[in-house]
Amino acid sequence: MEKATAVSNKEKAVALLKSLETRDSYPVSHINPKKYIQHNLMVEDGLAGLQKLTQWLPPDTKVNVVRAFEDGDFVFVHAEYNFGGPIVGFDVFRFEEGKMVEHWDNLQKREAPNPSGHSMTDGATEISDRNNTEANKTLARSIVEDVLVNGKVEKLARYFNGDDYVQHNPWFADKVSGLMKGLAELAKQGIVMKYSDIHRVLGEGNFVLVISEGHLKGVHSGFYDLFRIENGKIAEHWDTIEEIPVEEKHKNSNGKF
């Protein structure tokens, strides 16, 4: 029987990630073999680097795609992995003429539920409000710029509907008051989280992913923040933070971002 082909770029990206578990070789055909730019700095460039990674993965590798979104030529995916331990990650793929040509990701060890009982991946998944994608992207960029890049915590309240806010970061509780309490506790412990640059903002409807660079406790890090926006306000948040390896450990020269 002829294998059915994936229809959308979103389906192609999900199929490729799932193939890390199933070892199905067909989804690799969605990659441009002559041009696959890899930004995971621990993986070699090109299709050959991905194939080496697949060979390295343990046989009990698991992949569970929780959310997938499409923005123009980009697909971004929120997934749970298990290879050498439980991991939560965001993967971003860029397509040209229906083929994957570039990949970024940000991975973090899966932590226990946060003080409000939320995991790093549970919560809303339904995409809506597609007509407001660009406005929602602008809102998400603005909160990251104001609060996390420029440190204007006094502007935080304008982005929320009162105290309502569902949090999936493993260290903070729900509500804006929970976020403020968590930030104050970090400051008390001398833990500095500083965003320096926003590299990309991607969205589909009510979900927006902001990809940023900065430092956590002085360690050069990548920050991926996924926001769900409801009626022009931030309603829910997921994220991953990953240490960026020092240059001598890089297996490709394409940079994290």
C-alpha positions as CSV (number, residue, x, y, z in Angstrom):
1,M,0.0,0.0,0.0
2,E,1.3,3.4,-0.9
3,K,2.2,5.5,2.2
4,A,0.0,8.5,2.6
5,T,1.8,11.8,2.4
6,A,1.5,14.6,5.0
7,V,-0.6,17.5,3.8
8,S,0.7,20.4,5.8
9,N,4.1,21.6,6.9
10,K,2.8,21.2,10.5
11,E,2.0,17.5,9.9
12,K,5.4,17.0,8.3
13,A,7.2,18.5,11.3
14,V,5.2,16.4,13.8
15,A,5.8,13.2,11.7
16,L,9.6,13.9,11.7
17,L,9.7,14.3,15.5
18,K,7.6,11.2,16.0
19,S,10.0,9.3,13.8
20,L,12.7,9.7,16.5
21,E,10.6,7.2,18.5
22,T,9.2,5.0,15.7
23,R,12.4,5.0,13.5
24,D,10.2,5.4,10.5
25,S,12.4,6.7,7.7
26,Y,9.7,8.2,5.6
27,P,9.4,11.6,7.4
28,V,13.0,12.3,6.6
29,S,11.9,12.8,2.9
30,H,10.4,16.1,4.1
31,I,13.9,17.5,4.6
32,N,15.8,19.1,1.8
33,P,18.9,16.9,1.6
34,K,21.0,19.6,0.1
35,K,20.1,22.3,2.7
36,Y,19.3,21.6,6.3
37,I,20.7,24.2,8.6
38,Q,21.0,22.9,12.2
39,H,20.9,25.3,15.2
40,N,21.1,22.6,17.9
41,L,24.7,23.2,18.7
42,M,25.2,19.6,19.9
43,V,24.2,18.1,16.5
44,E,26.2,18.2,13.4
45,D,24.9,20.2,10.4
46,G,22.8,18.9,7.6
47,L,20.8,15.8,7.1
48,A,23.8,13.6,8.0
49,G,23.9,15.2,11.5
50,L,20.2,14.4,12.0
51,Q,20.8,10.8,10.9
52,K,23.8,10.5,13.4
53,L,21.5,11.8,16.2
54,T,18.9,9.2,15.3
55,Q,21.4,6.4,15.5
56,W,22.6,7.7,18.9
57,L,19.1,7.8,20.5
58,P,18.3,4.9,22.8
59,P,15.8,2.3,21.6
60,D,13.2,3.4,24.2
61,T,13.1,7.0,23.0
62,K,9.6,8.5,23.4
63,V,8.1,11.6,21.7
64,N,4.8,13.1,22.6
65,V,3.8,16.3,20.6
66,V,1.5,18.3,22.8
67,R,1.0,21.4,20.6
68,A,1.9,22.3,17.0
69,F,1.5,25.6,15.3
70,E,2.2,27.1,11.9
71,D,3.3,30.7,11.0
72,G,4.1,31.3,7.3
73,D,7.1,29.1,6.4
74,F,7.7,28.3,10.1
75,V,6.3,25.4,12.2
76,F,6.8,25.4,16.0
77,V,6.1,22.5,18.2
78,H,5.9,21.9,22.0
79,A,6.7,18.3,22.9
80,E,7.7,15.9,25.6
81,Y,10.7,13.7,25.0
82,N,12.3,10.8,26.8
83,F,15.8,10.0,25.8
84,G,18.2,9.5,28.7
85,G,15.6,11.1,30.9
86,P,12.4,13.2,30.6
87,I,12.7,16.4,28.6
88,V,10.4,19.2,27.5
89,G,11.3,21.1,24.3
90,F,10.3,23.5,21.7
91,D,11.3,22.7,18.1
92,V,11.1,25.2,15.2
93,F,11.3,24.3,11.6
94,R,11.6,26.6,8.5
95,F,10.3,25.3,5.2
96,E,11.1,26.2,1.6
97,E,8.8,24.8,-1.1
98,G,7.4,22.2,1.3
99,K,10.8,21.0,2.5
100,M,12.4,21.5,5.9
101,V,15.6,23.6,5.5
102,E,16.3,24.9,9.0
103,H,15.8,23.7,12.6
104,W,16.1,25.3,16.0
105,D,15.2,24.0,19.5
106,N,15.3,24.6,23.2
107,L,15.3,21.7,25.6
108,Q,15.0,21.5,29.4
109,K,14.8,18.6,31.9
110,R,11.2,18.0,32.8
111,E,10.7,19.2,36.4
112,A,8.0,18.3,38.9
113,P,4.7,20.2,38.9
114,N,4.9,23.8,40.0
115,P,3.4,25.2,43.3
116,S,0.0,25.4,41.6
117,G,0.2,21.7,40.4
118,H,0.7,22.4,36.7
119,S,3.2,20.5,34.6
120,M,5.5,22.1,32.0
121,T,3.2,20.9,29.2
122,D,-0.4,20.5,30.4
123,G,-3.1,23.1,29.8
124,A,-4.9,24.5,26.8
125,T,-4.2,23.3,23.3
126,E,-7.0,24.5,21.1
127,I,-6.0,27.2,18.6
128,S,-8.5,30.1,18.1
129,D,-8.5,33.8,17.3
130,R,-6.4,33.3,14.1
131,N,-7.6,36.7,12.8
132,N,-5.7,38.4,15.6
133,T,-2.4,36.5,15.2
134,E,-0.3,39.6,14.4
135,A,-1.8,41.6,17.3
136,N,-1.1,38.8,19.6
137,K,2.5,38.5,18.4
138,T,2.9,42.2,19.1
139,L,1.5,41.8,22.6
140,A,3.8,38.9,23.4
141,R,6.8,40.7,22.1
142,S,5.9,43.8,24.2
143,I,5.7,42.0,27.5
144,V,9.1,40.3,26.9
145,E,10.6,43.6,25.9
146,D,9.1,45.6,28.8
147,V,9.5,43.2,31.7
148,L,12.3,40.7,30.8
149,V,14.6,42.7,28.6
150,N,14.1,46.2,30.1
151,G,13.2,45.2,33.6
152,K,10.1,47.4,33.8
153,V,8.2,45.2,36.3
154,E,5.8,48.1,37.0
155,K,4.3,47.5,33.5
156,L,3.5,43.9,34.2
157,A,-0.1,44.4,35.3
158,R,-1.2,46.0,32.0
159,Y,-0.7,42.7,30.2
160,F,-3.1,40.6,32.4
161,N,-6.7,40.4,33.2
162,G,-6.5,41.3,36.9
163,D,-4.7,38.6,38.8
164,D,-5.7,35.8,36.4
165,Y,-2.8,33.9,34.9
166,V,-2.1,30.2,34.5
167,Q,1.6,29.4,34.9
168,H,3.5,26.3,33.8
169,N,7.0,27.4,34.7
170,P,8.1,24.8,37.3
171,W,9.2,27.4,39.8
172,F,6.4,29.9,39.8
173,A,2.8,29.7,41.0
174,D,-0.4,30.8,39.2
175,K,-1.7,34.3,39.1
176,V,0.2,37.6,38.5
177,S,0.7,37.8,42.3
178,G,2.4,34.4,42.2
179,L,4.7,35.6,39.4
180,M,5.6,38.7,41.4
181,K,6.3,36.6,44.5
182,G,8.5,34.2,42.5
183,L,10.5,37.0,41.0
184,A,11.0,38.6,44.4
185,E,12.2,35.3,45.8
186,L,14.7,34.9,42.9
187,A,16.0,38.4,43.7
188,K,16.2,37.6,47.4
189,Q,18.4,34.6,46.5
190,G,20.6,36.7,44.3
191,I,19.4,34.8,41.2
192,V,19.4,37.1,38.2
193,M,17.4,36.2,35.0
194,K,18.2,38.8,32.3
195,Y,17.0,38.7,28.8
196,S,19.2,40.6,26.3
197,D,17.8,40.0,22.8
198,I,14.6,38.8,21.2
199,H,15.4,36.8,18.1
200,R,12.1,35.7,16.7
201,V,8.4,35.9,17.5
202,L,6.1,33.2,15.9
203,G,2.4,32.8,16.4
204,E,-0.8,31.1,15.3
205,G,-4.0,32.6,16.6
206,N,-4.0,32.8,20.4
207,F,-0.6,31.1,20.8
208,V,2.7,33.0,20.5
209,L,6.3,31.8,20.9
210,V,9.0,34.4,21.8
211,I,12.6,33.2,21.3
212,S,15.1,35.1,23.3
213,E,18.7,35.1,24.5
214,G,20.1,36.1,27.8
215,H,21.6,34.9,31.1
216,L,20.3,32.9,34.1
217,K,22.6,33.0,37.1
218,G,25.3,34.3,34.8
219,V,25.0,31.4,32.4
220,H,24.4,32.2,28.7
221,S,21.0,30.7,28.0
222,G,18.2,30.4,25.4
223,F,14.7,31.4,26.6
224,Y,11.6,30.1,24.7
225,D,8.4,31.5,26.1
226,L,5.0,30.3,24.8
227,F,2.0,32.5,25.6
228,R,-1.7,31.9,25.3
229,I,-3.5,35.2,24.8
230,E,-7.2,35.7,25.5
231,N,-9.1,38.9,24.7
232,G,-5.9,40.9,24.4
233,K,-4.4,39.7,27.7
234,I,-1.8,37.1,28.7
235,A,-3.8,34.1,30.0
236,E,-1.3,31.2,30.2
237,H,2.5,30.7,29.9
238,W,4.9,27.8,29.2
239,D,8.7,28.0,28.8
240,T,12.0,26.2,28.5
241,I,15.4,27.5,29.5
242,E,18.5,25.9,28.1
243,E,22.2,26.6,28.7
244,I,24.1,27.5,25.5
245,P,27.3,25.4,25.3
246,V,30.6,27.2,25.0
247,E,31.9,27.5,21.5
248,E,34.5,24.8,21.7
249,K,31.8,22.2,22.2
250,H,29.7,23.3,19.2
251,K,29.2,20.6,16.5
252,N,28.1,23.2,13.9
253,S,28.8,26.8,13.3
254,N,25.3,28.1,12.7
255,G,24.7,29.6,16.1
256,K,21.9,29.0,18.6
257,F,19.6,31.5,17.1
